[in-house]
Amino acid sequence: MSRLPNFRPAIPLVDLKAQRQAISEEIATAIARVVERCDFVLGEEVFLFESEFAEYCGVASAIGVASGADALYLACRALDIGAGDEVIVPAMTFASTAFAVSLTGARPVIVDVRERDALIDPEKIECAITSRTKAIIPVHLYGRCADMAAICAIASEHSLAVIEDAAQAHGAVYAGKRAGSLGDIGCFSFYPGKNLGAYGDGGLVTTARRDVAERVRILRNCGSRTKYHHDEVGLNSRLDTLQAAILRAKLAHLEEWNAARRRIAAHYDEALRAISQVHCTPGTPGSVHHLYVIRLARRDNVLQTLNDRGIGAGIHYPFALHELEAYAALGYRAGAFPVAENWARRCLSLPIYPELTAAQVDFCVAALEAALRGDPAG
């Protein structure tokens, strides 16, 4: 039985300060380049980052936008999804996945997830397809890629587009290919806590399709190819040049950081194996472990105990998609997606970030064991 040490460390869910300290000079240099040029909107750093990230993902085009939510919305717009259409989404995801569909006027059609990993269940997709279905949005939840072989086969059979929600999967690999290159379109978020995070909001769309790339470029820039000539109703959704410069500096470290996350996840896996009350999410070789998520009973009590101990555990996500008030009008009842509902009640995210030490992992595990024993003092 593990015992907690006498010290009480503060271990956040993600430590952005530790990352900043390690690369502060690189970031300062990147910001200075932009300030010196004063090209703050669609400046040189944006186009350099787009090119470098496209090469990293193995796609022809990458288009920087203002947020991950905008990336998803603009992907739907680029495919002419709109009123009367349906798009299939998983029941376990952040709200933006479905909001992107709703904001076009289309209807998100929710399907359940797999019990073992909370990824969209391909076996449930086929039953949800109708004559109105235009696309499927698989979510690479927690840094693990969805079953893209099965999903793309279904999409091909029914002539549907596939939009990858890769907001948690920067650098994840599936069948030798990176997330963002597996479907028609990939959508990334650069929210600060992501594996590749900006110093504010940011997002990006990846695609091998020239028509989609051109459409997203127009839509992100107020529907305009040329200044004051607006071909259609678009958004002001351009990736900020300062953020692009920061992301370029960070991209050089992404593989190193993802490797560290894999080591930390393996440490958790080994340490938690003997705790029967804890169900670990099975790892995959290509996962980038954006989150380390376990399932357990009495989740809320355990979470409170860990937080009281200074451990920044959290919940991703406390509600299945159909349980949100925003989607009450869709008419789904309690129990409609039992696997996602079960995950929402039992999932718990433990701290994970590249700078997390082995000693900190051991402390988190010992605190978890104590909480499960009902011993908050350890």
N, C-alpha and C positions, 0 to 999 in steps of 0.2 A: 504493500500500500504506500503510495507516494505521500510525502508530507511537504507542506508549503514551507519555504524558507521564511525567516523572520522579516526580510525586507518586503516592501510593498511597491513594486515598480509600476509605473504608468505605461501601459502598452496599448497604443491606439490601434484601431482597426487597420489604418494605413498611416504611415509616417512620412508626410510630404516634406517635413523639415529635414529629416535625415537625407532624403534624396537631394534636396536643394544644396545642402552643405557639401555633398560629394561632387557636384558639378557646377558650383556657383560661378566659377570663372568662365566656364563655357557659356553659361546662360547670359552673363553680363556682356560678353563679347558679341553674342548673337543679337541682343537687344541694341547694343551700341551701333551695330551695322545698320539697323533699320532707322534709328534716330538720326544717324549721320546722313542717310539718303533722303529721309523724310518721305518715303513712299509707303504711307501707312495703310492704304487701301489697294488691294490687288497688286501689291508690290512684288519685287523680284523674289523675295523669300517664299512667297506663296507658290509661285510657279516652280521653284527649285524643290520645295517640299513635295508638291504634287508629283513631280517627276521621280523623286527618290522613293516616295511611298508606293507609287505604281510599280516601280522596279522591284521593291521589296516584296510586294504581294504577288508579283508575276502577272500583272494585268497591263493592258494598253493605256488605260487612262485613270487618273485620279483627280477628283474635283473637290477642292476645299470649300466647305460651307460653314455656317455659323454655329451649328450644334449637331449632335447626333440625331435629335428629333427632326431637325430640318432635313438631314440626309435621308431619313426614311420617307418623309413627306415628299421631297423632291424626287425620290426614286419612284414613288407611286405616280406622281404627276408626269414624269418622263415616260411612263408606260401607258399614259392616257387612262388611268384608272379614275373612275368618277361615279356619279350618281347612277344607281341601278346595278353597279358591279359589287362583287363579293371578293374578299381576300381572306384566306385562311391564316390564322395566327394561333400560337400556343396559349394555353390557359395560364401558364406560369411564365411571366415576363413583366418587365416594367411597363407602365401604362403607355409610354410613347410609341411602343410597337403598334398598338391598336389605334392610338390617336392619329397617327400618320394616315391610316386608312380612313378614319371617320372624317378628317379634315378635307379630304377630297370629295366627300359626299357618298363614298362607298360604304359598305357594311362589313365590319370585321366579323368573320365566322370563327368561333372559338372551338378548338379541339383539345382533348386532354393530352397529358404528357406521359412519358414512360416512368414507371415506378422507380427504376434503379438510378436515374440521373436527372429527372425533371426536364429532359429535352422532348421536343414535340414528337409524338408517337406516329410514325408513318402509317401504321395500321389504321389509325383513326382518320387520317387525311382523306383517304379514298371515299369514305362514307359521307364526308362533308362537301364534296364537290357537286356543284349544280351547273346548270347552263349559264348562270351568272358569274361563276368563279373566273377571276382574271389572273390571280397570282397566289403564291404561298410565301409566307414570311417565316422561315425557320429562324429560331434564336439560338445562337451559340452561347448558351447560358453558362455562367461561371468560368468561361474560358475553354469549354469543351465544345467541339464542333458537333452539330446535329448529324443525324444519319443521312448525309447528303446523297449518297448513292441511291438509296431508296426514294428519297424525296425527289431528286431530279428525274428518276425513272417515272415516277407518277406524273410529274409535271410534263415530261415529254409526251407521255401517252395521252394526256388531256390538253396539250398545247397551252400550258400555263407558264407564266414567268415565275422565276424564283428570285426573291429579294432576301439576301442574307442580312440578318440583324447581327452584325459582328461587333457591337459596341463593347463587349467584354472579351474579345478574342483577338486582339492585336498580336499577330505572329503565330496564332494557332495553326496547326497543320492537320490535314485530313487527306489520306491517300496520296501523300507526297506533294500536296498543293496547299497554299496558305488560304486561310479564311479571307473572304473578299474576292476570291478568284473562282469560287465553286459554283456560283449561280449566275444569273444574268447581271445582277447588281449586288455590290456589297456596301453596307452602311456602317460607318465607324463614328464613335463618339470620342472626343478628346477631353471630356470632363476631367478635372484635375486628378481624381483618384483612380483613373484607368491605368492599365499597364503602360500606355503611352498617353500621358496627360499634359494638357496645356496649363497655363497660369490663368485660366478662365474657361469660358465655353469655346467649343470648336467641334467641327465634324468633317466628314469626308465621304464621298461616294466613289467606289471603284467599279470599273466595268471594262469588258472587252468590246462592247458594242459602241461603234462610233456615233450612231444615231442617239443613243442614250446619253453619252458624254456631252455631245453638243447641246442637247436639250437641257441638261442639268446646268451647264455653263450659262445658258440664256436665262433660265428660270431663277438662278441664284442672284443674277445681276439685274433685277427688276424687269425681267422679260426682254432684255435688250442685248443685241449684238453690237450696236453702235450707239453712242451717247445720244439721248433724246429720241431715239427710234425704238419704240416699245412694241415688239411683235405680239406679245401676249401678256396676260397678267402674271407677274412674277413676284419674287420676294427680294428684299435686301438681305441676303443670306451669304455674305462673303466671309471666308476665313480671314480673320484679322492678320495683317502682315507680321505684327509683333508675335502673335501666337505661332505663326508658321515658323518663324526664326527659332523660337524656343523648341518647337517640336522637331525641327531639323537637328538641333543639338542633342535632344533626347533620343532620337531614332538611332543614333550611333551606338547607344547603350542598350537598346531593347532586347537583343538576343541574350546579352549577359544578364539582364534583369529577369528575363523569363526563365533562364537556366537556374537562377537563384530561387525563383518561386517553385520550380519543380523539386529542388532539393528540400525546401521547407515543407512542401506538401508530402514528400516521401517521409520526412521526419515525423510529421503529424500522423501519417498512416501507420507507421510502425508503433508509435507511442500509444495510439488509441486502439490498436488491435485487441488488446486484452480487456477493454472496457465494454462489457456486454450491452450496456444501456445505450451505447452510441452506435449509430449507423453512419458510416463514412460513405461519401459519394465516390463510386469507383473511378479511379484515374484512367486516363488514356494517354498513350505516348505523346500525342500531339497537343495536349492541353497546356494552356499557359497560366492556369490557376489564378485567374483574376480574383476569385473568391475561394476560400476553403470552407465548404458547407457540410455540416453534419446534420443528422436528425436525431431527435430524442424526445421522450415524454417530459412533461413538466417544463417545457422549453422556456416559458416566460419567467418562471421562478429561477431557473438556472441562469438565464440572461441577466436578471437583476443582481444575482449574487456575483457573477463575473464582473459586471459593471461596478459594483460596490468595491471589488478588489482592485479596481483600476485597469481592468482589461476591457478594451474597446470592442467587445463582441457586438454583433448586430443581427438584423433579420433582413434577408433578401428572398422573398417578399412576404409580408404578413397577410396578404390577400391574393387569392387567385383573381385573374382578370375579370371574370364575370361577377365577382363579388363587389367590385367598385361601384359606387353610387353613379358614376358617370355612365355606366353601362346597364343600369337597371332597366332601361327601356328595351334592351335586347331580349328580355323575357326569359333569361336562363334562371332556373330555380336552384336552390341549395341541393347539392348532391349531383348536379349535372356533370361535373368533372371531378370525380372523387379523388383521383390521384393528385391532381394539383391542389385540391383543398387540403389533403393530408399533408402535403409538403408545406403549404402555407402555415399550418398549425404547428409543425414540428421542426422546421429548418432553423439552423443557427449558424451564423458566419463567424468564424474565429479569425483573429488577426493574421494577415499575410501580406508581406511586402518584402522586396529584395533585401533590405537591411535588417530584417528580423533575425535575431541570433538564436542559436540552438538552445541557449539557456532560457531565453524568453519563451520559446516554444514549450520547453519542459515546464516552465512556470504556468503557462496557460493550461497545459494538460493536467498538472497537479491541482490547479484551482477548479478545473472542470470536475475532476474526480471528487474533490471535497464538496462541491456543490451538489453533485449527484448523491452523495452520502447524507446531504442535509447538514453539512458542517461548514458554515460560511467562514469560520475562522481557520479552517484547515487543520 
